[in-house]
Amino acid sequence: MGRLRRGTELRTSPTNTKAFLYMHGIETLKSRIQSGEIIVGASIRMWSTKPQVEQTLLIRDYDYLAVDAQHSPFNEEHLANICEIGNEFGIPVQLRIKHTQFTFTIGNMLDLGPSMIEVPQVETLDTVKDAFANFYYPQKGKRSWGPSRSPQTNEYPGRHEYADWWNSHGVLWMQLESIAAVVQAKQFANAGTDVLSWGPNDLAFNREANPDHFLKTDDDCIKHVLKELEGTKTKICLRTYGDEQLARYEQMGATMFLEETAIASAPEVD
């Protein structure tokens, strides 16, 4: 049956008490993020096969998988397929959408199966508010009903039942990639963002364009956001490229990470 990942538990099947099923990781992920538990995800290719995903999950005890539409080829069928694979393994899938201004597509993307959405290059509170509205069902947001491929639909079959479940379990990300975004971290958090993710390269461009700003380095920006998020449930997520970098960020106070090295280290499987 395979190993049991962090944040999951075994439960009996409702139709066969001798059979055991994995509880999907999204059932506890949001609360684990908010409580400050160490959370580590892996970036994978959207077109990864089930054996490739399985091999990736053997690298580390990952809490979620992440796929990218901003800087990688995007295909809705590939997204639906990788989310189906993730849901079979009981592991949440995060999607970074194509563009900041594509928040209107969030509901449609969620219907294909992700548990989490990341909006890139967020600069304004209006973007956060619009993403929030499109991410959640009424009466919390305005997402249209139709979650045929969304996680846990079989567990919560009723419209109100599923909407209530999603509204307390979906995880919404905003990516900070400029000084203007960094200094608004607390406002973004207070507007309903669960995770503020990091875009170090675009942020570097922006810091270079603002050499006189008091936030001189990437570490300065990270420390500023960590300080701003004190007293909130929102966490910063840092993309990492090795255990040494992850450990250094953890010492700074970060608790959530996205490993970019998993793509390169995952073996090819025919």
TORVO-365098 format. One record per residue (C-alpha): x, y, z; residue number from 1. Coordinates in steps of 0.02 Angstrom, whole numbers, plus 32768, in hexadecimal, padded with zeros to 4 digits. Each point is the difference from the previous one (the first is absolute). Example, Ala and Ser with C-alpha at 12.3 -4.5 7.8 and 13.67 -1.06 7.14 Angstrom:
2
{rec {8267, 7F1F, 8186}, 1}
{rec {8045, 80AC, 7FDF}, 2}
This chain:
270
{rec {8000, 8000, 8000}, 1}
{rec {8096, 8074, 8010}, 2}
{rec {803B, 8071, 808A}, 3}
{rec {7F96, 807D, 805D}, 4}
{rec {8031, 80B5, 7FE2}, 5}
{rec {8000, 808A, 8080}, 6}
{rec {7F56, 8052, 8015}, 7}
{rec {7FA0, 7F64, 7FCB}, 8}
{rec {7FB1, 7F75, 8062}, 9}
{rec {7FB2, 7F57, 7FDD}, 10}
{rec {7F45, 7FEE, 8009}, 11}
{rec {7F89, 7F71, 7FDD}, 12}
{rec {7FA1, 7FF7, 7F5D}, 13}
{rec {7F47, 802A, 8016}, 14}
{rec {7FD2, 7F6A, 7F93}, 15}
{rec {8081, 7F84, 8041}, 16}
{rec {8038, 800E, 80B5}, 17}
{rec {8093, 7F8E, 7FDE}, 18}
{rec {8044, 8073, 7F79}, 19}
{rec {8065, 8099, 802D}, 20}
{rec {800B, 80A1, 7F9D}, 21}
{rec {8076, 8095, 800B}, 22}
{rec {7FB5, 80A2, 8039}, 23}
{rec {802C, 8084, 7F7F}, 24}
{rec {808A, 8076, 8038}, 25}
{rec {7F96, 8099, 7FDA}, 26}
{rec {7F93, 7FD2, 8095}, 27}
{rec {8088, 803D, 8076}, 28}
{rec {8078, 8067, 7F96}, 29}
{rec {7FB5, 80AB, 801E}, 30}
{rec {7FFB, 7FE9, 80BD}, 31}
{rec {80B1, 7FBB, 7FFE}, 32}
{rec {803D, 8098, 7F9F}, 33}
{rec {7FA9, 8077, 8077}, 34}
{rec {8044, 7FA9, 809A}, 35}
{rec {80B3, 8018, 7FC4}, 36}
{rec {8029, 7F4A, 7FDD}, 37}
{rec {8090, 7FE6, 7F87}, 38}
{rec {7FB2, 7FE6, 7F54}, 39}
{rec {8066, 7FCB, 7F68}, 40}
{rec {7FBF, 7FEE, 7F4E}, 41}
{rec {804D, 7FCC, 7F5B}, 42}
{rec {7FF6, 8053, 7F56}, 43}
{rec {7FD8, 7F82, 7F77}, 44}
{rec {7FDA, 800A, 7F47}, 45}
{rec {7F48, 8010, 7FD8}, 46}
{rec {800D, 7F71, 7F84}, 47}
{rec {8050, 7F88, 807D}, 48}
{rec {7FC2, 7F4D, 7FFC}, 49}
{rec {7FC1, 7F9E, 8095}, 50}
{rec {80A4, 7F9C, 8010}, 51}
{rec {8063, 80A4, 7FFA}, 52}
{rec {7F94, 804B, 8089}, 53}
{rec {8015, 7F62, 8067}, 54}
{rec {80BD, 800B, 7FEC}, 55}
{rec {7FFD, 80B8, 8034}, 56}
{rec {7FA0, 7FD4, 809D}, 57}
{rec {808A, 7F84, 802D}, 58}
{rec {8083, 808C, 8002}, 59}
{rec {7FB8, 8051, 809B}, 60}
{rec {7F66, 8002, 806E}, 61}
{rec {7FB1, 808B, 7F9A}, 62}
{rec {7F61, 8056, 803B}, 63}
{rec {7FC7, 8040, 7F56}, 64}
{rec {802F, 8008, 7F48}, 65}
{rec {8009, 809E, 7F97}, 66}
{rec {7FEC, 801B, 7F45}, 67}
{rec {801E, 809F, 7F9D}, 68}
{rec {7F9F, 8055, 7F74}, 69}
{rec {805D, 80A7, 8008}, 70}
{rec {80A8, 7FCB, 7FB9}, 71}
{rec {7FD9, 7F50, 7FC0}, 72}
{rec {7F91, 7FB6, 7F77}, 73}
{rec {7F4C, 7FF9, 8039}, 74}
{rec {7F7A, 7F86, 7FCC}, 75}
{rec {7F5A, 7FEA, 805C}, 76}
{rec {7FFE, 7F44, 7FE0}, 77}
{rec {80AE, 7FF1, 804A}, 78}
{rec {7FC8, 8063, 8098}, 79}
{rec {7F65, 7F94, 8018}, 80}
{rec {806A, 7F63, 7FEE}, 81}
{rec {8089, 8032, 807B}, 82}
{rec {7F7C, 8035, 807F}, 83}
{rec {7FA8, 7F59, 7FEC}, 84}
{rec {80A6, 7FA9, 8020}, 85}
{rec {8020, 806D, 8098}, 86}
{rec {7F53, 7FDF, 8044}, 87}
{rec {801B, 7F44, 7FEA}, 88}
{rec {809A, 8011, 806F}, 89}
{rec {7FA1, 8071, 8078}, 90}
{rec {807B, 808F, 7FE5}, 91}
{rec {7FC8, 80B3, 7FDD}, 92}
{rec {8033, 8053, 7F5C}, 93}
{rec {8026, 80B9, 7FF0}, 94}
{rec {7FF2, 8060, 7F5B}, 95}
{rec {8058, 80A4, 7FDA}, 96}
{rec {7F8E, 8054, 7F81}, 97}
{rec {803F, 8053, 7F61}, 98}
{rec {7FF7, 80B7, 802E}, 99}
{rec {7FD1, 807A, 808A}, 100}
{rec {7F6B, 803D, 7F9B}, 101}
{rec {7FBC, 7F4F, 7FE8}, 102}
{rec {7FAD, 7FF8, 80AB}, 103}
{rec {7F59, 7FF2, 7FA4}, 104}
{rec {8036, 7F50, 7FCB}, 105}
{rec {801C, 7FC1, 80B1}, 106}
{rec {7F57, 7FAB, 8011}, 107}
{rec {8014, 7FA9, 7F59}, 108}
{rec {80AF, 7FC5, 802C}, 109}
{rec {7FC3, 7FBE, 80A9}, 110}
{rec {7F79, 7F9A, 7FA9}, 111}
{rec {808E, 7F9E, 7FAD}, 112}
{rec {803F, 7FC0, 80A6}, 113}
{rec {8080, 806D, 805D}, 114}
{rec {7FF1, 801A, 80BA}, 115}
{rec {8064, 80A2, 7FFD}, 116}
{rec {8017, 8094, 7F8C}, 117}
{rec {8098, 8074, 7FF7}, 118}
{rec {7FED, 80AB, 7FAE}, 119}
{rec {80A7, 8042, 7FBD}, 120}
{rec {8045, 80B1, 8009}, 121}
{rec {7F7C, 8045, 8074}, 122}
{rec {8013, 80BC, 8017}, 123}
{rec {7F5A, 8040, 8041}, 124}
{rec {7F7D, 7FDA, 8082}, 125}
{rec {7F7C, 8001, 7F76}, 126}
{rec {8053, 7F67, 7FB2}, 127}
{rec {7FF9, 7FA5, 80A7}, 128}
{rec {7F49, 802C, 8018}, 129}
{rec {7FD3, 7FC8, 7F50}, 130}
{rec {805F, 7F5C, 8014}, 131}
{rec {7FAA, 7FE2, 80A7}, 132}
{rec {7F55, 801B, 7FB3}, 133}
{rec {8022, 7F87, 7F71}, 134}
{rec {8050, 7F7E, 8072}, 135}
{rec {7F72, 7FE8, 807D}, 136}
{rec {7F4A, 7FCD, 7FEC}, 137}
{rec {7F6F, 806D, 803A}, 138}
{rec {7FE4, 8047, 807B}, 139}
{rec {80BA, 8015, 801E}, 140}
{rec {802A, 8020, 7F48}, 141}
{rec {7FB1, 7FF2, 7F54}, 142}
{rec {804A, 7F61, 7FB6}, 143}
{rec {7F85, 7FAD, 7F8A}, 144}
{rec {7FBF, 7F54, 802E}, 145}
{rec {8044, 7F6E, 7F9B}, 146}
{rec {808E, 7FA7, 805C}, 147}
{rec {7FF8, 7F5C, 7F9F}, 148}
{rec {80BB, 7FDE, 8012}, 149}
{rec {8023, 805E, 80A1}, 150}
{rec {8049, 7F9E, 8092}, 151}
{rec {7F8B, 7FAA, 807A}, 152}
{rec {7F60, 8018, 7F9C}, 153}
{rec {7FD0, 7F4C, 8024}, 154}
{rec {8016, 801E, 80BA}, 155}
{rec {7F92, 809C, 8002}, 156}
{rec {7F7E, 7FE3, 7F76}, 157}
{rec {7F84, 8089, 802D}, 158}
{rec {8012, 80B0, 7FB8}, 159}
{rec {7FFC, 8059, 80A8}, 160}
{rec {8064, 7F75, 8052}, 161}
{rec {808D, 800A, 7F82}, 162}
{rec {7FFF, 80BE, 7FF7}, 163}
{rec {8010, 800A, 80BD}, 164}
{rec {808C, 7F80, 7FFE}, 165}
{rec {8060, 8057, 7F74}, 166}
{rec {7FED, 80AA, 8050}, 167}
{rec {805D, 7FC1, 809A}, 168}
{rec {8081, 7F90, 7FAA}, 169}
{rec {8037, 8050, 7F5B}, 170}
{rec {80A8, 8059, 8009}, 171}
{rec {8019, 80A7, 7FA6}, 172}
{rec {80AF, 8040, 7FD5}, 173}
{rec {8041, 80AA, 7FC8}, 174}
{rec {80B1, 800E, 7FBB}, 175}
{rec {8068, 8094, 8039}, 176}
{rec {8079, 8038, 7F78}, 177}
{rec {801D, 80B9, 8021}, 178}
{rec {8027, 8075, 8090}, 179}
{rec {7F52, 804A, 7FED}, 180}
{rec {7FB6, 7F54, 8021}, 181}
{rec {8077, 7FDA, 808F}, 182}
{rec {7FCE, 809B, 8061}, 183}
{rec {7F48, 7FD3, 7FEB}, 184}
{rec {8015, 7F50, 8048}, 185}
{rec {7F93, 801F, 8098}, 186}
{rec {7F75, 804F, 7F99}, 187}
{rec {8002, 7F6B, 7F8A}, 188}
{rec {7FF7, 7F8B, 8095}, 189}
{rec {7F70, 805E, 804E}, 190}
{rec {7FA3, 7FF9, 7F59}, 191}
{rec {7FF7, 7F42, 800A}, 192}
{rec {80A3, 7FBE, 7FB9}, 193}
{rec {8038, 7F5C, 804D}, 194}
{rec {80AF, 7FFA, 7FB7}, 195}
{rec {8074, 808A, 7FC3}, 196}
{rec {807C, 7FAE, 7F8A}, 197}
{rec {80A7, 8042, 7FC6}, 198}
{rec {803D, 8035, 7F55}, 199}
{rec {80BA, 8023, 801F}, 200}
{rec {8036, 8023, 7F4E}, 201}
{rec {7F7B, 8080, 7FD1}, 202}
{rec {8014, 8049, 80AE}, 203}
{rec {80BB, 8012, 7FDD}, 204}
{rec {7FD9, 8062, 7F62}, 205}
{rec {7F8F, 8072, 8065}, 206}
{rec {807F, 8019, 808B}, 207}
{rec {8082, 802F, 7F7D}, 208}
{rec {7F86, 8082, 7FBD}, 209}
{rec {7FED, 8047, 80B0}, 210}
{rec {80B2, 8005, 8046}, 211}
{rec {7FD7, 8081, 8086}, 212}
{rec {7F73, 7F9C, 8051}, 213}
{rec {801F, 7FC5, 80B1}, 214}
{rec {7FE1, 7F4B, 7FCC}, 215}
{rec {80AA, 7FE2, 7FAF}, 216}
{rec {800A, 7F43, 7FF3}, 217}
{rec {7F91, 7F69, 7FE7}, 218}
{rec {801B, 7FD2, 80B7}, 219}
{rec {7FCB, 80B0, 8034}, 220}
{rec {7F5D, 7FE6, 7FA3}, 221}
{rec {7FE2, 7F54, 8049}, 222}
{rec {801F, 803E, 80B1}, 223}
{rec {7F8B, 8093, 7FE2}, 224}
{rec {7F73, 7F8D, 7FC7}, 225}
{rec {801C, 7F86, 8090}, 226}
{rec {7FF3, 8092, 8079}, 227}
{rec {7F63, 8044, 7FAC}, 228}
{rec {7FAB, 7F56, 8008}, 229}
{rec {8017, 7FED, 80BB}, 230}
{rec {7F55, 7FF0, 8051}, 231}
{rec {7FAC, 7FC7, 7F5F}, 232}
{rec {7FD9, 7F51, 7FBF}, 233}
{rec {8055, 8025, 7F5A}, 234}
{rec {80A9, 7FB0, 7FDC}, 235}
{rec {808D, 8025, 7F87}, 236}
{rec {8032, 7F76, 7F86}, 237}
{rec {80B1, 8004, 7FBC}, 238}
{rec {803A, 7FA4, 7F64}, 239}
{rec {809D, 7F9E, 8027}, 240}
{rec {8089, 7FAC, 7F9C}, 241}
{rec {804E, 7F8C, 8081}, 242}
{rec {7FF8, 7FCB, 80B5}, 243}
{rec {8083, 807E, 8037}, 244}
{rec {7F99, 8092, 7FC0}, 245}
{rec {7F62, 7FB7, 804D}, 246}
{rec {8057, 7FEE, 80A8}, 247}
{rec {803F, 80B4, 7FF9}, 248}
{rec {7F51, 8042, 7FDD}, 249}
{rec {7FB9, 7F95, 808B}, 250}
{rec {807D, 804E, 8078}, 251}
{rec {7FBF, 80AB, 7FC9}, 252}
{rec {7F51, 7FCC, 8036}, 253}
{rec {7FB0, 7FC2, 7F5F}, 254}
{rec {7F95, 7F63, 800E}, 255}
{rec {7FC6, 7FDF, 7F4E}, 256}
{rec {8069, 7FD2, 7F6A}, 257}
{rec {7FF3, 7FCC, 7F49}, 258}
{rec {8090, 7F98, 7FC1}, 259}
{rec {802C, 8025, 7F4C}, 260}
{rec {8085, 7F77, 7FFA}, 261}
{rec {7F81, 7F72, 7FFD}, 262}
{rec {7FE5, 8017, 7F45}, 263}
{rec {80B8, 7FE5, 7FDC}, 264}
{rec {801B, 7F74, 807E}, 265}
{rec {7F66, 7F99, 7FD7}, 266}
{rec {8035, 7F6B, 7F95}, 267}
{rec {7FB6, 7FE6, 7F54}, 268}
{rec {7F7F, 7F75, 7FFF}, 269}
{rec {7FC1, 7FB3, 7F5F}, 270}
